[in-house]
């Protein structure tokens, strides 16, 4: 989430179906195309995190259906996985999205391979969430 320009709280999120930035705390709304939203996010990140690898991971329920949730750093991924709906976790896991993002953005093949190794276990729902969380946390700490 981002800071709302109106109420100054960190409650601003992107609503993909309406192509709108929305504050969950006040009545702030700003129409914005997805492409412009991405450019705006990258510009903000250049200012605050100039030395960090930056490429957001946007969560979706299916191709083209974004939830408005995102993470910028690999370290944010475990907590987000704990909080989002398990069907969203399953969608990205079964598409290999998590390991692709980790490998392509952070060049962390070890973590990407650890996530990929879970595919043979036929995990679903909360069992998948728990195992994925544990694998990511344990590999980030090494």
VENLIN-V651359 format. One record per residue. N is the residue number from 1. D_LAST is the distance of its C-alpha to the last C-alpha in whole Angstrom. Layout:
# VENLIN-V651359
[[N D_LAST] [N D_LAST]]
This chain:
# VENLIN-V651359
[[1 28] [2 30] [3 32] [4 36] [5 39] [6 41] [7 40] [8 37] [9 34] [10 31] [11 33] [12 33] [13 32] [14 33] [15 36] [16 36] [17 39] [18 41] [19 39] [20 39] [21 37] [22 38] [23 37] [24 37] [25 38] [26 41] [27 44] [28 42] [29 42] [30 42] [31 42] [32 40] [33 39] [34 36] [35 36] [36 37] [37 34] [38 31] [39 33] [40 33] [41 30] [42 28] [43 31] [44 30] [45 26] [46 27] [47 29] [48 26] [49 23] [50 24] [51 21] [52 19] [53 19] [54 21] [55 22] [56 23] [57 22] [58 25] [59 26] [60 29] [61 31] [62 32] [63 33] [64 34] [65 34] [66 32] [67 31] [68 30] [69 27] [70 24] [71 21] [72 20] [73 16] [74 13] [75 12] [76 16] [77 16] [78 15] [79 18] [80 20] [81 20] [82 21] [83 24] [84 25] [85 28] [86 26] [87 29] [88 27] [89 23] [90 25] [91 27] [92 24] [93 22] [94 25] [95 26] [96 22] [97 22] [98 18] [99 17] [100 20] [101 19] [102 15] [103 16] [104 19] [105 18] [106 15] [107 15] [108 12] [109 13] [110 10] [111 10] [112 14] [113 14] [114 12] [115 15] [116 18] [117 17] [118 19] [119 22] [120 23] [121 23] [122 26] [123 24] [124 26] [125 27] [126 25] [127 23] [128 22] [129 21] [130 19] [131 17] [132 16] [133 15] [134 13] [135 11] [136 10] [137 9] [138 7] [139 5] [140 6] [141 4] [142 0]]
